[in-house]
Amino acid sequence: MSDEKLKAKMEQVTGSVKESLGKLSGDKSLETEGKVNKTTGKVDEVAADTKDALDGLAKGLKNKTKE
């Protein structure tokens, strides 16, 4: 797992915790912040997956042209 993807997953976990704590305590601001963190983490995870896929594709094409 890339560092970027790991950071994105941690952002999602942090967001889930904040959202849950916000719901339990009735703190709408904390709950909203958690939702934002979760969404940001998910977007970052998709971006990291896309980057990894494109890197793999580029390597595959590079190897293919050497044959």
C-alpha positions as CSV (number, residue, x, y, z in Angstrom):
1,M,0.0,0.0,0.0
2,S,1.4,3.4,-1.0
3,D,2.0,6.1,1.6
4,E,-0.7,8.2,-0.1
5,K,-3.3,5.5,0.2
6,L,-2.4,4.8,3.8
7,K,-2.7,8.5,4.7
8,A,-6.1,8.5,2.9
9,K,-7.3,5.5,4.9
10,M,-6.2,7.2,8.1
11,E,-8.1,10.3,7.2
12,Q,-11.2,8.2,6.7
13,V,-10.8,6.6,10.1
14,T,-10.2,9.9,11.8
15,G,-13.3,11.2,10.1
16,S,-15.4,8.3,11.3
17,V,-14.2,8.7,14.9
18,K,-15.0,12.5,14.8
19,E,-18.4,11.9,13.2
20,S,-19.3,9.3,15.8
21,L,-18.1,11.5,18.7
22,G,-20.0,14.4,17.3
23,K,-23.2,12.3,17.1
24,L,-22.8,11.0,20.6
25,S,-22.1,14.4,22.1
26,G,-24.6,16.3,20.0
27,D,-21.7,18.4,18.6
28,K,-22.9,19.1,15.0
29,S,-19.6,20.9,14.2
30,L,-17.5,17.9,15.1
31,E,-19.9,15.6,13.3
32,T,-19.7,17.7,10.1
33,E,-15.9,17.9,10.4
34,G,-15.8,14.1,10.6
35,K,-17.9,13.8,7.5
36,V,-15.6,16.2,5.6
37,N,-12.6,14.2,6.7
38,K,-14.2,10.9,5.6
39,T,-15.0,12.4,2.2
40,T,-11.6,13.9,1.7
41,G,-10.0,10.6,2.6
42,K,-12.1,8.7,0.2
43,V,-11.3,11.2,-2.6
44,D,-7.6,11.0,-1.8
45,E,-7.8,7.2,-1.8
46,V,-9.4,7.1,-5.3
47,A,-6.7,9.5,-6.5
48,A,-4.0,7.3,-5.1
49,D,-5.6,4.2,-6.7
50,T,-5.8,6.0,-10.1
51,K,-2.2,7.1,-9.8
52,D,-1.1,3.6,-9.0
53,A,-3.1,2.2,-11.9
54,L,-1.6,4.7,-14.4
55,D,1.9,4.0,-13.1
56,G,1.2,0.3,-13.7
57,L,-0.1,0.9,-17.1
58,A,2.9,3.0,-18.0
59,K,5.3,0.3,-16.8
60,G,3.4,-2.3,-18.7
61,L,3.5,-0.2,-21.9
62,K,7.2,0.5,-21.4
63,N,7.9,-3.2,-21.0
64,K,5.7,-4.1,-24.0
65,T,7.7,-1.7,-26.3
66,K,11.0,-3.3,-25.2
67,E,9.9,-6.7,-26.6
